[in-house]
Structures are given as C-alpha cells and as structure tokens.
C-alpha cells in the first residue's frame, strides 16, 4: 500500500508535498500534510483497485500459483469488507475515530485492510480517520515485518529479492493456460510438516476457500491428469461418469451411506456396511407407494442375487434391518439383495454393492460436486490430506519413470493401473482431487 500511495496522482491541494524530492519529505511534513486532509481526501488517497494490485504483483514476480493465492486473498478481503458494510446497516463509512484498542492490528484479520462498497482496497476507518500519523505508519511497518517473516519462512517463494519464475516442463496444462510459470517454492516438493505449518497460519475462511474450486477449473486439471497418466478413452469415460454421479447425488440430495469400511454407491435402497454389521433401510415411500406387498426378504452374498454369506431372511413388512455379529473382512465386494414380494406372488429384486475401502477414503464422503463448484473435505485431518496427496504424487513419479525406462507397446503407451471399474474410477478421482486441491 505505501508504495502504491506514492504513485497515486496528486490533487491540487497536495501538489506541494508531492513536488518535493523524496528525501525532503520528513515525518513532520508528512504528518502536517495528513492532518490537513479531509476524511474524504484520505479515502481517495488510500485506494487500490483490483487491476492495479494485479499489475503491481506481476511486477514483483508473483508466479501463477502465488498470484492465485493473492487473488483469493483479495476476494476474502472483499467479502470481509462487505460484511462490515452490512453490519453498519447503511451508516456512512466516515465515522468517529475508534478507541485505541480497535487500532490494535492483531484484532483485525487482514492487518487493517478492508474494501469500499464497490470493492476497492483501502484501510479501515479507524486507521484512516486517526489524526496520528504514527497509527497509520504502524500499519505499513507491520506489513513490512510480516513480509520479512514470510520471506524467512518461505525463502524460495517469489515476490522480491530477485527471485524469478521457473518454467516447468508441463506444457498445455489446460485450456487457455499453456505453460505455467511457478516459483521455486511451488516447484519444489514440500514436506507435510511445511504444508501443515502453512495451513495452521491461515484464517478459517481462507482454508475453506482453498478446498473449493470452480467445476470448470477442476475439469481442466483433471484432463491434465488424464494426459499425464495416459488414460485410455474408456477409463476417462469411467472417471467422468463417476464425477457426474457425484453431481447427481448432490442434485437429488441423496446422502450415500458409505462407512469407513465400505463404499456403497448404489441408490436402490439405503445400506450401511461395517466390518461386523449391516444396516439396511428401504425408504418409507417405497412401502407407501403400493400396499400390495406381502413381505420382504434380504440376504448378503458375493455376487448379485447370491446369499452365500447370509441366507435370505423373511423380515415381514419391516422397512429396516440391522444385523450384527457378521464377519465381512473376507472379500473385497459384498452384495446386499432385497426382495419385495407382492400379494399376487410376483417379486421385485433390488441389489446394492458394498466395496471394501481397505483403509482408504471414500470419494462420496470427501468430494462434493454441485452448483458449479467442487469441494473437498480434509478428511480425518489436514495431515492425512497432505500425506494422501504425497502418496498420489509419488505414484505419478513411479509411473513416469516406468514409462521412460520401459516402453513395451508399439504406440508408446505404458500399461497403467487404469480405471476399468467404477471402484478404480472413484479411487482415481479422489486421488486426482486431493493432488489438485493440494496444488491450489
């Protein structure tokens, strides 16, 4: 902000001080100049629009990812400013000087920054309306201190001291992107400890925003991962199908009953499968739509319609069954079958598949797609989130090394762990999403 103020076009009333050489502007002269300004003139002086901020950041060598974080922070400040305007209930922005405790920078989430009603970056009124230039100087000095601390914590980040951009080997990253420039910080592999420290320093709003992305941006990055993994057309189609299924679940407001042991993607009826128990619940609407049902039967098997794990059991007209004391760690997939017998002897059969997660996360519990956005949850902890991403990246590196040193196919394609099944497609989708959001 202070450097931008120096570049602001001077008004007629301030020509005297701006016409002086920089070394001639003493603190006393600046204090006198500031005290003589009206509140409106102060607000006009300390303004910075989004475009000017972006241009200034680019001059300071902000890479594409640092620039993305900068723009995200700007959006958060705009939201913060709007919330302050809403709290003021239409009162004018120029208010009486706030108490001294309000001028403590530690109580403000953005170091004294806010925005006007039209989204222009400025300072809070309690700093602009003060007659003491020391208060305002403290705002600028504190920002420089935070900048030095950031440079010490992340010495490889761009933004100054001659640190330039690095052009990675990844080309055609996505539509309209081409080769993306990244700083050494974003090019180097960061440890989970470093990422965890970075995360702990972020405000809650910023954390949530980093786990949130426009659907079109997510799809672009997903296409890039398809290319890097050399996925065939069928496997790409399988992953996209699972992605669309997540959108449909959100649209229908259907909450999958996946547990930490098994993933149940089918929606024929609600079913929760644990390592030693099964809870089956067919909706009340299923019973009410036609009262000609005589009884229901259910069973568990290793294939559709089979009952080799638990024989078919007549449960009458109950709409829910909870069976405990089972041993469900023998097979990878289990099928829960429900038979609805009518009074006329006809039977309708429904089946859902439960796939063992084997300690992995379930995409239905982690990835939310809807309303034009994709959101991921951090899972058990942010540490486990970063570790998951690290494992997926290491697998990518292993695949790349295998392709370089072992290329048996005529067309140059390397055999991959393709997403040939819905389960593998969901596993890849979650791995890809974790890496994509970690990069963000």
N, C-alpha and C positions, 0 to 999 in steps of 0.2 A: 504493500500500500504506500509506504513513504516514497519509494522510487517512482510510483505512478503519479503521486501528487505533484512531484517536481516537473512532470511532463504535462500537467494539466494546463490548458490555455488560460492565461491570466485575464482577470476582469480589469476594468478601468481603475477600480479602487485599489487594486493590488499591484499595479504596474511598477510602483516604486520599489517594492521589495523584490519582485521577480527580475527587475532590470539589473540588480546588483550581482556581482560575482559571488559564487557560492561561498568562498572563504570570508566574504564580508558579512554574511548573514549570521549574526551572533544569536545566541539563545534569547537574549533580552529583546533584540529587534523582532525575532520571530514571535515571542510572547506578546509583544505590543501589537504586532500585526494580527495575531489570532484573537486577542481580546477585543479588537476593534471590529471584528467581523460580526455581522448579524447571524442569528441561528440559521436563517435560510441560506446565507452565503457559505456558512460552514458545511451545510449539507450538500450544496452544489460543488464545493471543492473536493470533498471526500466521497467521490462516487466512482465506481468502476464497473462498466458493463461487461457482460459475458464475453463478447467478441474480443475486447481489449485484453481481458485476462488471458484468453486462449493465445492470442498473438504474443503477449509478453512471456507466457510459459514456453512457447515454442522457441523463442529467442534464447531461453535459458536451457535448451537442450533437454526438454522433457520427452522421454520415449513414449511410444504408443500406449504402453500399459500404465506408466506413471501419469500420462496425460488423461487416461481413462479414469484413474483414481481421483485426479484433480477435478475432472468434470463431475464425477459422482459426489465429491465433497461439496462442490458448488451447488449442486441440486439439493443436498441436505441443508445447506445454509439457507437456500431459498425457502425450503419447507419450514425451517426454524423461524425465518422472518415472517412468513405468512401466519404462523401460529401466534407470534407476538402481536400482529395486527388484529387477529381475531380476538385475542384476549383484551385488546384495548377498546373493543366494541365501538369502533368508529371515532374514537377520540383522536385529536390531532397528534401527529408524531412529535412535534416540538413540545416537550414537557418541561417541568421544573427539573433542576439538577437533582439527580438521585442521591441518596445517602452514600457516605463513603464506603460502607460495606458492599454496596452494589457495584462499586467501581473496582472491586477485587476481581481480577481476571480469572481466578480459579473457580468462581461461581458461574462463569459463562462457558457454554460448551464449545464455542468457536473462537475463543480468545478475543472477544469483543466485537467480532464481525456479525453483521446482520444484513438484511436487504430491505430496499424500499418496497412499496406496494407493487411496483412494476418490475421487480426482480433485479434491481441494480444493487451491486455490492456496496456496502457502506459500513459505518460503525454504529454501535448502539447509541441511543440518545444520551445516556448517562456519561458517555465519553465525549461526545461532540458538544454538548451543552455546558461542559465544565469551563470555567474561566482560568483554571490552572493548566498551563501547558505541560506541566510535569506529569499530570494524569495521562494526557494523550501520548507523551513521549514514552511513558511506561508501556503503553500498548504496543508501540513499534519496537521498543527494546526487547520486550518479552517475545515477540515474534522472531527476532533475530536469535535469541537464545534457543528457542525451540528448533530453529533451523540448524543451528550448530549441533544440537543434541541429536537431531535426525541424521546429520552427516556422519557423526561419530558412530551412531548405531548401525547405519547402513552406508558404509563408505563407498560401496560400488554403485549406489544409486546415482541417477543423473540429476541435473538441476543446477550445476555450478562447478567451480574449481576446474574447469576444462574437461570435465567428464563428458565424453561424447557418446554417440549411439553406436550400437553394434548391429549389423545387418545379419540376421540368422539365415541358415541355408534353406529354411522353409519358404518356398515360393507359392504363389497362388493360394494363400491361406483361406480365402473366401471371396465371395462376390464383392467386388469393389475395393478389396483390401490390397491385393498384390503382396509384395514383400514387406513385412512389418519390421520396423526398427525397434529394437529393445535395448535397454541399458544393461550393463554387466550384472546388476542385481537381478534383473528379470531373466537374464540368460543363464546365469549360474544356478545350479541345483542347491536350494536352501534346505537346511535341516529342519526337521519337525520342531525342534526346540526354538529355532529362529522364527518360524512361522507362528508358533504358539505365542511367543513374546509379542510379535507384531499384532496378533489378534487381540491379545489381552489389553493392548493400548488403545483399541478402537472403541468408539462410542457404540451403544447398542443399535442405534439407527443405522450407522454405517455397516455394522456386522450384518444386519438383516438385508441391507441393500446389496451387499456383495454375494449373498446367497439367492439373488433374484435377478432374472435376466429376461430380455425380450425374446419371445419364441423364435423370431426370425434370426436373431443373432446366435441363439443356441443351435439352430438347424445348420447354419453356416459352419460352425465349429464342428458339429457332428459330421458333416460331409467331409471336412478335412480329415477327421479321424478315420472315416471310411477309406479315404485315399491312402493314408499312411499305413493302414492295416491291410491294404489291397483286398478289401472285401469284395466278393463276387456280388452279382446283381441280386441273387436270391437272398443272400444274407443281409444285404442292405434293406431289401424289402421287408424282411422279417423284423429288423430293428425298428424301422419306421412304423410297421404295423403295431408293435408294442407301444411305441410312443403315442400313436393315435388312440390306442386303447386307454392309455392314461388320461388323455383328453376327454374321452367318452365317459370314463368313470367320474371325472370331475363334473361334467355336464349333467349326468344323471344323479349326482350327489350320492353315489354309491361308495360306501366305505368298505374296502376289502378287509377281510378278517384274517390277514396274514399274521402269524406269530413269529417269535424269534427262532422257531424251529422249522416251520413250514410256510411256504408261499402258496396261497390259494387264489389263483387269478380268475377262475370261473365264477360266473354270477348267476348260475341256475338257482342256487339257494345259498344261504349263509352257512359257512362251515369254518370252524377253527380247529386246527390240528396241532397238538402238542406232542412231546416225546412220549407221554404216557396217558393221553386223554384226547377225546374228540368231542366237540360241541357242535351239534347240527341244529340249525334253526331255519325252518322254511316259513316265510312271511305269513302273517295272518291273512293278508289279502289273497294269498293262494288258496286258503281254506274257504274264504268267504265268497269267492267268485262263482263257485259251483258247489252246492252242498250235497252232491250226489256221490261223494267219496265214502267208501265203506271203511277203509283202514289204510295205514301207511306202513311200509317196511323199509328198513335201511340195512346196509352192510358195508364192510370195508374189504377191498381186495387189491391185488397188484396190477389189475387191468380193469378197463371199463366193464361194468356189469358183473365182475367177479366178486366172490365172497370168501376167498381163501384165507383172509386174515380174521374176519369176523363174519359169521354166517348171518343171513338175512333174519332180522328180528321184527316181529309184528309189534308196533307201538300204538296201535289203535288210531285214534284221530288226533293224537297229540301233535303239536306243532314244533316241539323242541325235544331233543335227546342229548343227554350228557353222559358219556360212558368213560369211566376211569379205569385205572389198572391195566392199561394196554402197554405193549412193547413195540414202539414204532421207530426203532433205530436200525432195523434190519435192511430196509430197502430205501432206494432213492425216491421212488414215487409211490404214492398210495391213492386209490380211487374210492371215494365215498359215493355210494349209489343209493338213491331214494326212489322207491316205487310207490306210486299213488294208485290204489285200487278203487275203481268205481263200483257202484251198486250193481251195474249190469255186467260185471265181470271183466271189463276192459281195464288195462293197466297202462299208465304213463310212467316212463322211467327217465330219471334225471341223474346226471353224474358230474361230480367235480373232482379235479385233480389236485392233490397236495404234493408239492415238490420240496424235498429236503434242502434246507439252506446251508447246512454244514458249517455253521458259524459265520456265514456271510450275511450281509444286509439284504433286505428285500426292497426292490425298486418301488413297490406300492407304498411302502412306509416312508420312503425317503424323497421321492420325486413327485412334485405336484405340477400338473400342466393344465392351464386353463386361462381364459380371459386374455389371451395373447402373451402370457408370461410363463416362464419356467422357474420353479422354486425348488431348492433342495434343502433338506434339513441336515444339521451337522451330525445326526446320529447319536451314539452314546456320549460322545464328547468331541470337541474340536480336534483333540489329539488323534483320536481314531479316524477322523475325517482326513487329516493330512497324511496319516500312515496309509490309509486306503489309496489315496492319490499317488503316493510314492511307490506303492507296490504296482499299481497300474502303469506308471511311467517306466519302472524297471522292466516290466514285461514288454513294453513297447521297444525299449532298447535291445532286449534279447531278440525280439523278432527282427529288428533291423540288422543286428549282427548276423543272424542266421541267413537273412536274405543276401547279405554281402558275401558271405563265405560259402553258401550252399544254395545253389540255384538249379535244381534238377529239371524244372519244367522247361519246355521248349519256348513258351511265350514269356518266360521270365518271371512268372508268378510263383510265389513261395507258399507252400501249404500252411494255412493258418488255422487257429482254433476258431473256425467260423461259427456264426450264429445260425446254425442249421435248425435248431429247435427253438420254440418260444422261450424255454428256460435260459438257453445260452444267449438269446437275443436280449432278454431282460438283464442278464448279468453284464453283457457288454454295454448296454445303455446306462446302467448305473455306474460302471467303471468310467465310461466316457464323460458322464455328467460330473463325476467327482473331480476328474482332471480339469475339465473345462472351468468349473467354478473355482478350483484352486488357482488356476491361471488368472482368473478375474480378480 
